[in-house]
Each structure stands twice: as structure tokens, then as C-alpha cells.
Amino acid sequence: MLEVSDLHSGYGRIEILKGLTVNVPAGKIVSLIGSNGAGKTTFLMTLSALVKMRSGTIRFEGKSIEKLPPDLIVRLGIVQVPEGRRMFHRLTVEENLDLGAYTRRDREISRDRQELLQLFPILKDRLKYPAGHLSGGEQQMLAMARALMARPRLLLLDEPSLGLAPKMMEVVFSLIRKINQKGITVLLVEQNAWRALALADYAYVIESGQIRLKGTGKELLSSAVVKHSYLGE
């Protein structure tokens, strides 16, 4: 579904991604792990056209998307859930959900909202709450539901477990699996390396803007390098 080859990008004169090559097969969960500052978020922001790429190629479903603006990236079906949730805190849960469907003009938005409230039942009782009044876990669910309102084919998740209690973290990872089972491809950037690899069909380890290791989630879980550097073993 997504083919990224020799990708270079960064901020100003600082190059963060230094020739990144990543492939994301349709229908799978692909995890990207690495230390802070390795380039994980920059990679997702570049895919979303929020950080300008310098060179390389990005192809989505066989089509080149390097020159497309962010709104067209979303319309194609690539939707990002940003690190830190990025709620519109003064707007209600319902209004945040509606904003997720901003690019849509079809007649199925209301139906999709009802289906999402079945997947995220805790939001159903909070539709009229300001998003800023939700707990961190509830905000994460809202961020994911808001992204799903755009009907993504590829969902980019940036650190969805960040700042969550262990119990809520389990809920979020369970929801990621359910979202994938609905046919949505997932590219997951996650600080919890063990959970990210356990969930993943395929995975990559990024260091200093380059891919150091790749393989199935199970293969990387058993890698001595990954155990030592990311799993604390």
C-alpha cells in the first residue's frame, strides 16, 4: 500500500531522515520503534506533508504523492493521529468527531459516527462534553475516532500510549487491533517497543534517521539488539 524509498527530510538545515526506506503492506499493522529523536514523528509528519521532504519517493497504492498538500493526502485515505492527541479542547466531543469528517461530502457521516460510538462506547456518554474535560485515555480514544471519521485506508498512529495508565494502555492497543480487523492498514509509532512489536505484522527499528533493523514483529522481539536496546533485557 505504501512504498517509501530513500526518504530525506528535516527542519531548516537539520536533516532528520537520512535515506529511509519503508514498505507497508495493505491490511497489516507495521510498527516503527526507536529512541527519542530517532526520526519517528518526522517520518509520519513527512508522510502527511506537514514536513517537506527533500528527496526520495513516496508512493501510495502505486501513485506518487510527494507533491500533494496535506488536505489531499487525507482525501486519498492517509490520516494521522498526532502525538499528544491535539484535541480542540473547547469544542465538544461531538464537534471534534465532526471535524474528522471535514473533507467528506457523502451522506454516510452520521452512520459512521454511530458505528464509531459502538467501537468507542465511552465517548457516547460524553458527546456534549468539552474535549478538554476528558481524561488522557478518553482523549486518545477521541483522537482515534476523529481520524476514523475521515475514512482512512492507512491510519498513522503517533505514540498512542503516551502518558496513559497501564489499564488504559491495554484498551488502546486492543482498539488498534480491532481497527485493523475492520480492514484499515495501520502504521504505528510507539514508545512501548514490546507492545508495538507484539502487535505488529512487520516492524522497523529506526536510529538516527535510518532503518537499522526490519522483520516481522516476532523476529524483532527475539533480536538480541532489540532486547538489549529497547526491551531492557
DRENVO-380253 format. One line per 2 residues: number of its first residue (from 1); their letters; for each residue x, y, z of C-alpha. Coordinates in steps of 0.25 Angstrom, whole numbers. Layout:
<rs>
NUM) a) X Y Z  ...
</rs>
This chain:
<rs>
1) ml) 0 0 0  11 10 4
3) ev) 25 10 -2  35 20 3
5) sd) 49 19 -3  62 27 1
7) lh) 54 38 8  61 50 13
9) sg) 54 61 21  57 70 33
11) yg) 55 84 38  63 96 33
13) ri) 77 92 31  76 80 40
15) ei) 74 67 33  66 57 41
17) lk) 62 46 32  75 41 24
19) gl) 70 31 13  59 24 20
21) tv) 52 12 12  39 6 18
23) nv) 28 -2 12  14 -4 18
25) pa) 6 -15 12  -9 -14 11
27) gk) -17 -19 23  -5 -21 32
29) iv) 0 -14 45  14 -8 43
31) sl) 21 -3 55  33 7 55
33) ig) 41 7 68  53 15 72
35) sn) 59 24 83  54 39 85
37) ga) 60 48 74  62 36 64
39) gk) 52 42 54  39 34 56
41) tt) 30 46 57  37 53 46
43) fl) 34 41 37  19 42 40
45) mt) 19 57 38  26 56 25
47) ls) 16 45 20  5 55 24
49) al) 12 66 16  13 74 29
51) vk) 29 73 28  34 76 14
53) mr) 42 64 8  56 68 2
55) sg) 57 55 -7  53 41 -9
57) ti) 40 35 -13  26 33 -6
59) rf) 16 24 -13  2 21 -8
61) eg) -5 10 -15  4 11 -27
63) ks) 3 26 -28  13 37 -25
65) ie) 9 46 -14  22 54 -12
67) kl) 16 67 -17  2 67 -11
69) pp) -3 76 0  -8 71 14
71) dl) -22 72 10  -21 64 -2
73) iv) -13 53 6  -25 52 15
75) rl) -35 51 4  -26 40 -2
77) gi) -28 32 11  -15 35 19
79) vq) -20 40 33  -11 43 45
81) vp) -14 42 59  -3 52 65
83) eg) 5 50 77  -1 57 89
85) rr) -15 55 83  -17 70 79
87) mf) -31 72 83  -39 84 80
89) hr) -41 86 95  -52 96 96
91) lt) -61 88 85  -69 77 89
93) ve) -66 62 87  -77 62 76
95) en) -71 74 69  -57 68 69
97) ld) -63 56 63  -70 64 52
99) lg) -57 71 49  -51 58 46
101) ay) -61 57 34  -58 71 29
103) tr) -53 66 16  -65 57 13
105) rd) -77 61 5  -84 48 6
107) re) -97 44 13  -92 33 22
109) is) -85 42 32  -96 41 43
111) rd) -96 26 41  -81 25 42
113) rq) -82 33 55  -91 23 61
115) el) -83 11 57  -71 18 64
117) lq) -78 20 76  -81 5 77
119) lf) -65 4 76  -63 15 86
121) pi) -75 14 95  -69 23 106
123) lk) -70 34 96  -85 32 94
125) dr) -88 37 108  -79 49 106
127) lk) -83 55 93  -87 68 99
129) yp) -74 69 108  -63 79 104
131) ag) -52 70 99  -42 77 109
133) hl) -51 71 121  -47 57 117
135) sg) -37 48 123  -24 45 115
137) ge) -29 32 111  -42 37 107
139) qq) -35 48 99  -27 37 92
141) ml) -40 30 88  -46 42 83
143) am) -33 45 75  -34 32 68
145) ar) -49 33 66  -47 46 60
147) al) -37 41 50  -46 29 46
149) ma) -57 39 43  -49 43 31
151) rp) -50 28 26  -35 25 25
153) rl) -29 13 18  -16 16 24
155) ll) -16 21 39  -3 27 44
157) ld) -3 26 60  8 34 67
159) ep) 11 29 81  -4 26 85
161) sl) 0 20 98  8 33 103
163) gl) 4 37 117  -6 26 119
165) ap) -8 17 131  -5 2 128
167) km) -20 -1 128  -24 9 118
169) me) -12 6 110  -17 -9 109
171) vv) -30 -3 104  -24 6 93
173) fs) -15 -6 88  -28 -15 87
175) li) -35 -4 79  -23 -3 70
177) rk) -25 -18 67  -40 -16 65
179) in) -38 -4 55  -28 -13 47
181) qk) -38 -24 47  -48 -15 40
183) gi) -38 -14 28  -31 -2 32
185) tv) -16 -2 30  -8 3 42
187) ll) 6 9 43  9 10 57
189) ve) 20 19 64  21 15 79
191) qn) 29 17 91  25 3 97
193) aw) 34 -5 88  30 -18 94
195) ra) 15 -16 91  18 -9 78
197) la) 25 -22 73  15 -32 79
199) la) 4 -25 71  12 -23 58
201) dy) 11 -32 46  24 -25 41
203) ay) 33 -15 48  45 -6 47
205) vi) 55 0 56  60 14 53
207) es) 73 20 58  78 34 55
209) gq) 68 35 43  72 22 37
211) ir) 66 8 37  75 -1 45
213) lk) 67 -14 46  54 -19 40
215) gt) 46 -32 40  33 -38 46
217) gk) 29 -33 60  33 -47 65
219) el) 46 -47 59  50 -33 65
221) ls) 44 -38 78  55 -49 78
223) sa) 66 -40 73  78 -38 83
225) vv) 80 -24 78  65 -20 81
227) kh) 65 -27 94  77 -20 99
229) sy) 74 -6 93  59 -5 94
231) lg) 53 -16 103  63 -15 115
233) e) 68 -29 114
</rs>
